């Protein structure tokens, strides 16, 4: 980042920005990592139902230290609460929810997203001996909308928004929107369309950090 | 009188043979029947195939089973590189089949439901599909998956009665009901015992017809 006047969002900032766009009434699955933080930024009075793939419908906030229920965890295996109205299902039904198109939204982390909506988030190379697929493939193909929250670039400054993914795919042509520490982008038939950027950033500056071609949205409004 | 309660770990584990496929319930530390797994270690069966969501963290009973060289193959959705399973895999000392988590659950459901195969879009566009049968259905590329039955399921319940009717606590339900239906021999441990009829019919999650042995292991 050459310009000193811009401040990229931190993990909480990205999660908060994503949370702003989740309307009341949606059934939402949050992936491991930054996506899990999104729930913290949805106010309790906005009734969003969070699904965890280990069979929890209506995941609530973390419990107080003295109110931990050892039998109640989310997909990241951290202790959670259940909202009033919540329920439990077994794993096959939980993934029927994911695969069967019942989730309004799934938010996942990723290594890379391509301009055609491909997502790579489970392996860094095809030769990697130890693989960790978890439930990402089921969630990615099944949700009505898939959003990704991730850093715009790797620690080495490589763009994570690609013309085509270089890592093994999790699913093809499924990502609808990406929230990064620099911008919000929609995946459209045209490619990545920039909806929003952090204050002080220009489309040209964002493009300089992005391998995929970016397109401006309407007036390219900055917020 | 039907009474599925057994009164010792040895009775619970009786007859599990070498080469068995063991479905192991639980997710994270919740719903894992660790006492039964310790019983299996004691019982001595080897050359096992273990079906479990994840490869087992340090200090877990799964890790102990692995360290004793009793597991030939693990079918799971992820293995941590730093875990014993990850190290055994990298040294070529453990066969691992990585299955997307939802596919794993559905393959067991299919086994219990008499479904001999199904097509799913999960993983169809990925390297997990290489060399396998796919077909396009309704405009989506789908992958053929086969059932995943077990010789034995080891599961954890919260309450059980003598017919083997089970109820689970909170998110400890996870894989347990599906595994109960997918195994030839389902062995449940329960934290609490209920008299027959005490668990309301509407509250029974796994009907006792899917459960063969129940061992009371107080919390």
Interface residues (C-beta under 8 A of the other chain):
Chain A: X52 X53 X54 X55 X56 X69 X70 X71 X72 X73 X77 X82 X88 X89 X90 X91 X92 X94 X95 X96 X98 X99 X123 X126 X129 X130 X131 X132 X133 X134 X135 X136 X137 X138 X139 X141 X142 X168 X169 X170 X171 X172
Chain B: X27 X28 X29 X30 X31 X77 X78 X79 X80 X81 X86 X89 X90 X98 X99 X100 X101 X102 X103 X105 X106 X108 X109 X120 X121 X122 X123 X124 X125 X126 X127 X128 X158 X168 X169 X170 X171 X172 X173 X174 X175 X176 X177 X178 X205
